[in-house]
Amino acid sequence: MLVLTRKTNESIMIGDEIKVTVVEVRGDQVKLGITAPKRISVHREEIFRAIQKENIQAAASQIGLGELERIWKNKKQEKNEK
């Protein structure tokens, strides 16, 4: 792990496109500003882990493409009948 020291309004660059700026330090909290291209997702770690967990569960689903197609067709029929 690389550990850097920065003061308020100082930044670090990650590659050519990601800039992390220390916005505020208050007590034991540090507020960071992150500038990155829209194609790069930026999440708090706990949110990132939750997304990974959901993706793993979805990938392990027992429903195959044929079953999904059948469910989709049934939903469309139900909607058309209303």
Residue frames relative to the residue before (quaternion, step in Angstrom):
aa qw qx qy qz dx dy dz
M 1.0000 0.0000 0.0000 0.0000 0.00 0.00 0.00
L 0.3094 -0.7222 0.5928 0.1770 3.53 -0.97 0.93
V 0.1032 -0.7874 0.6065 0.0397 3.58 -0.81 0.99
L 0.0545 -0.8027 0.5936 -0.0185 3.55 -0.75 1.12
T 0.2911 -0.7261 0.5927 0.1918 3.56 -1.18 0.56
R 0.0367 0.7862 -0.6130 0.0692 3.56 -0.85 1.02
K 0.3268 -0.7099 0.5873 0.2106 3.54 -1.22 0.54
T 0.7098 -0.4141 0.3357 0.4604 3.57 -1.30 0.16
N 0.8279 0.1721 -0.2046 0.4931 3.54 -1.03 1.01
E 0.5618 0.5396 -0.4192 0.4664 3.61 1.21 0.27
S 0.2336 -0.8012 0.5455 0.0776 3.55 -1.14 0.70
I 0.1906 -0.6984 0.6604 0.1993 3.48 -1.45 0.05
M 0.2980 -0.7296 0.5864 0.1871 3.55 -1.21 0.55
I 0.1546 -0.7350 0.6531 0.0963 3.54 -1.09 0.82
G 0.7922 -0.0511 -0.0265 0.6075 3.55 -0.28 1.25
D 0.7181 -0.4336 0.3269 0.4353 3.54 -1.19 -0.60
E 0.7687 0.4419 -0.1659 0.4316 3.56 1.21 -0.49
I 0.7311 0.4003 -0.2332 0.5008 3.60 1.15 -0.39
K 0.0613 -0.7908 0.6088 -0.0147 3.53 -0.78 1.13
V 0.1000 -0.7749 0.6234 0.0302 3.57 -0.86 1.03
T 0.0727 -0.8145 0.5752 -0.0202 3.55 -0.64 1.20
V 0.3809 -0.6732 0.5798 0.2559 3.57 -1.04 0.80
V 0.2152 -0.8073 0.5433 0.0824 3.56 -0.49 1.26
E 0.7975 -0.1052 0.1256 0.5807 3.56 0.93 -0.92
V 0.1202 -0.7408 0.6546 0.0905 3.55 -1.21 0.63
R 0.0939 0.7853 -0.6010 0.1148 3.56 -0.67 1.14
G 0.8196 -0.0739 0.0054 0.5682 3.57 -0.42 1.21
D 0.7818 -0.2811 0.2266 0.5083 3.56 -0.76 -1.06
Q 0.6026 0.5384 -0.3668 0.4609 3.60 1.24 0.36
V 0.1442 -0.7557 0.6352 0.0683 3.50 -1.15 0.82
K 0.2186 -0.7607 0.5991 0.1207 3.57 -0.83 0.99
L 0.1132 -0.8074 0.5786 0.0216 3.57 -0.72 1.14
G 0.2097 -0.7263 0.6373 0.1496 3.53 -1.16 0.66
I 0.1090 -0.8042 0.5836 0.0289 3.58 -0.85 0.95
T 0.0986 -0.7653 0.6353 0.0319 3.53 -0.85 1.05
A 0.1818 0.7733 -0.5807 0.1781 3.55 -0.63 1.18
P 0.6091 -0.5420 0.4144 0.4044 3.60 -1.17 0.43
K 0.6165 -0.5834 0.3838 0.3638 3.60 -1.11 0.66
R 0.6241 0.5623 -0.3466 0.4173 3.60 1.11 -0.55
I 0.6630 0.4596 -0.2940 0.5125 3.59 1.28 -0.24
S 0.3100 -0.7534 0.5537 0.1721 3.57 -0.68 1.11
V 0.0878 -0.7660 0.6356 0.0378 3.54 -1.05 0.84
H 0.0787 0.7963 -0.5892 0.1118 3.58 -0.64 1.19
R 0.5280 -0.5297 0.5308 0.3987 3.53 -1.30 0.30
E 0.6324 -0.5813 0.3463 0.3771 3.58 -1.04 0.73
E 0.6615 0.5099 -0.3346 0.4364 3.62 0.88 -0.79
I 0.6320 0.5046 -0.3281 0.4882 3.59 1.10 -0.63
F 0.6225 0.5439 -0.3251 0.4593 3.58 1.00 -0.86
R 0.6677 0.4938 -0.2980 0.4706 3.61 0.92 -0.91
A 0.6421 0.5166 -0.3261 0.4631 3.61 0.98 -0.78
I 0.6368 0.5143 -0.3248 0.4738 3.60 1.00 -0.78
Q 0.6388 0.5208 -0.3239 0.4645 3.59 0.95 -0.85
K 0.6527 0.5212 -0.3123 0.4526 3.58 0.92 -0.93
E 0.6551 0.5064 -0.3042 0.4711 3.60 0.94 -0.90
N 0.6538 0.5144 -0.3147 0.4570 3.59 0.96 -0.84
I 0.6421 0.5109 -0.3216 0.4725 3.59 1.00 -0.80
Q 0.6547 0.5038 -0.3121 0.4693 3.59 0.96 -0.84
A 0.6530 0.5091 -0.3158 0.4632 3.58 0.96 -0.81
A 0.6590 0.5103 -0.3075 0.4591 3.58 0.99 -0.82
A 0.6966 0.4649 -0.2636 0.4788 3.58 1.13 -0.66
S 0.3793 0.7526 -0.4660 0.2692 3.58 1.29 -0.03
Q 0.4588 -0.7030 0.4848 0.2454 3.54 -1.08 0.79
I 0.5610 0.6052 -0.3937 0.4050 3.59 1.24 -0.16
G 0.2569 -0.7686 0.5707 0.1320 3.56 -0.80 1.06
L 0.7161 -0.4438 0.3155 0.4367 3.55 -1.30 0.10
G 0.6252 0.5444 -0.3405 0.4437 3.59 1.01 -0.74
E 0.6585 0.5020 -0.2955 0.4765 3.55 0.99 -0.85
L 0.6404 0.5142 -0.3226 0.4706 3.58 0.99 -0.81
E 0.6389 0.5211 -0.3274 0.4616 3.59 0.99 -0.80
R 0.6418 0.5219 -0.3150 0.4654 3.59 0.99 -0.84
I 0.6502 0.5065 -0.3094 0.4743 3.60 0.95 -0.90
W 0.6475 0.5267 -0.3141 0.4524 3.60 0.94 -0.90
K 0.6658 0.4987 -0.3042 0.4642 3.58 0.90 -0.91
N 0.6421 0.5200 -0.3209 0.4630 3.59 0.98 -0.82
K 0.6458 0.5125 -0.3218 0.4655 3.61 0.97 -0.84
K 0.6529 0.5090 -0.3177 0.4624 3.59 0.94 -0.85
Q 0.6422 0.5179 -0.3228 0.4639 3.60 1.01 -0.82
E 0.6445 0.5174 -0.3185 0.4643 3.59 0.94 -0.90
K 0.6583 0.5057 -0.3138 0.4610 3.58 0.94 -0.85
N 0.6746 0.5005 -0.2932 0.4566 3.61 0.96 -0.84
E 0.6496 0.5211 -0.3134 0.4563 3.59 1.13 -0.64
K 0.6290 0.5620 -0.3382 0.4174 3.63 1.14 -0.41
